[in-house]
Structures are given as C-alpha cells and as structure tokens.
Amino acid sequence: MATATVKPARTLPLPRWSLGVLALVAVVVAEILVAIPSTNPTIFPYQQYGLLLHILLAFALLFVAVYIQDWDMPLSLFLVALSLAPLIRIFSLSMPRFWGTSAVDTLPWLAVVGIPLMTAAGAVAYVQRISLRDLGLRLLTGRGAWIQIAIAATGVPLGFIEYTILREQAWIPSPTLEAVVLGGLVMFFATGLAEEIIFRGIMLRRAIEILGTNWGVLFVTCVFSAMHIFFRNLVDLAFVFCVGLLYAAFMVKTKNLWGAIGSHTLANVILYLIAPFLLVHILPPLGP
C-alpha cells in the first residue's frame, strides 16, 4: 500500500520583516548617493550610482516577489508594492531638474514623469485586485466628506512650514492665477494622487498585512521619509516623517485617502508656487 508524503512548507531563511528592512536600507543608501553634491552644488557625482542601486532594488524586489508567490503570497504582494518606491526615484531622475536646470522648468517634466508613475501604481493596484474603496478613493458625503476636507486643509500650514525649512525656489515665473492652477493640477496628479496611492494606498495596506498596523505605519513612513533625503536637510526629514505618520494615521482611522491627497497637493502648491513669492522678502533663501 502506497503511503502519502507531505512536503514540508517552504520558508524563508530570514524573517519576513527583514526583507522590508533590507529594502529600506537600500533605499536610504541610494538616496544618500543621489543627494551627495560635489564642490559645485549643482553637480551630484554619485547620482548615477544611486540610480543604479534603485534600479537593482526594483528588479530584486520583483524577482523575489515572483519567486515566493506560490508559498507566501502576502509577502510577495508586499514586495511588489515596495518596488514602487525606487520607481519614483527612477522616474524623477529622468527630469533635467535633478541635473541642474532651472526650477521653473520643473513642472512640464513633472507632468511627463507623473504619467508612468500613475500607470505603475494603477497597474500594481489592478494586478493585486485592490479596489478603489480599498485604496481609500471612495467618494464620501456628509460628515465623512467634511472630515476629508478638514484633513486636506492641513496642507496649507504644512506647506508654509516646509517653506520656512527649505526656502525652495518657485517653480513658476510669476504667481498668476493660470500658473498656480495649472501647476496645482500637475502636482495633484504627479505628487498628491500618485504618491498617496503608492504610499498610503497600496504600500501601507500590504505593510500592515505583514507587519501589523503600528509597525506597518512606521515602516511606510520611514520609506516615505527616505525619499526626501535629497533635500539634505535633517529638519525637513523630521518634518516629513511627522507628516507621513499623520497621513498614515488619517488613512488607518478614516479608511479614506482624499484628505491626505488634498493636503499633500496643497502643501506642494504652497511650497513651490505660492510661498516663494509671499515670503521671499521675509524669509530670504538659505545659503549663497
């Protein structure tokens, strides 16, 4: 009589959370390489190495995700979601803005870069069968809508606070209504919508499944903060970390992303389109 044998379940040689930590370390190292300037502050001699590390990380995460999908699907989904972080930098480094061109040339390139970024985020959400409701994109009415509007309004003070930290140059030649509205639309799709779907819509959902709510929120916030190392400002890094925690808490509490999307968009509009004109004489640019 034949006897049946049960194959032992396959397991990783490392704890599941360690893959996320390794990916986070790789993101931090890559972002540091991207951000290191030479004696000429417009030249970044190690940027190509940071870009290469981001590319290798994206491929490594996807490769491992495919390798383990048959026996650890939740972890596989998490790694695919995490691969969107290096993609953000890979796409953004195609913008001449990162290679020393004028700040006012940023918005057209940001619009172009936003297309593949939104496509990638949408593709991951579709393949992973994450619905609009699960992404937090369900439209609300009544009290829920007012709560999201109130959350979105936090972007105004957050934008002014970040400007006092960074003193960024304006991304438009003058603060005309047309320039602010068009620039705001670009920022809505390329930063507010795309980045919130990636970090607080897809990545946070998968991180919570692997790490639990508290550690998942902390992990995604660390990844989000790491993507701001290129500003080379520790105060801003701490500020972005706190904002990331705030947005993640809003998502966990309300299960809706529109408030964070609005706040993120408004903060960038204030930082790059409005505050440089309103506060430039009160708070002059930092550095030479």
Number of C-alpha atoms within 10 A of each C-alpha: 3 4 5 6 6 6 6 6 6 10 11 10 6 8 9 14 15 10 17 22 13 12 22 21 14 18 24 21 18 28 26 21 21 24 21 18 17 11 9 8 9 12 15 18 16 16 21 14 15 25 21 13 21 27 17 14 23 22 15 16 23 18 14 15 22 15 12 17 13 10 13 15 13 15 22 22 25 23 25 24 26 27 23 22 25 26 20 21 20 20 17 18 18 14 19 14 17 19 13 12 12 13 17 16 15 18 20 13 15 21 18 16 19 24 14 15 24 20 12 17 20 17 12 19 20 12 9 13 10 16 12 15 13 16 23 22 18 14 13 13 10 7 9 13 15 13 18 23 16 15 21 21 18 17 25 19 14 20 23 22 18 20 25 20 17 16 21 19 18 22 22 20 12 15 17 11 9 10 15 19 14 12 22 22 16 21 24 23 19 23 22 23 22 23 24 28 25 27 25 29 28 27 28 29 25 23 29 19 15 18 17 12 16 12 14 21 26 19 22 27 23 19 24 24 21 22 20 19 23 17 14 15 13 12 12 20 20 12 16 22 21 15 20 25 19 16 24 25 17 20 23 19 9 14 17 26 28 27 26 31 27 23 27 29 27 25 27 25 26 25 26 26 27 23 24 25 17 13 15 17 9 9 14 11 17 10 5 3
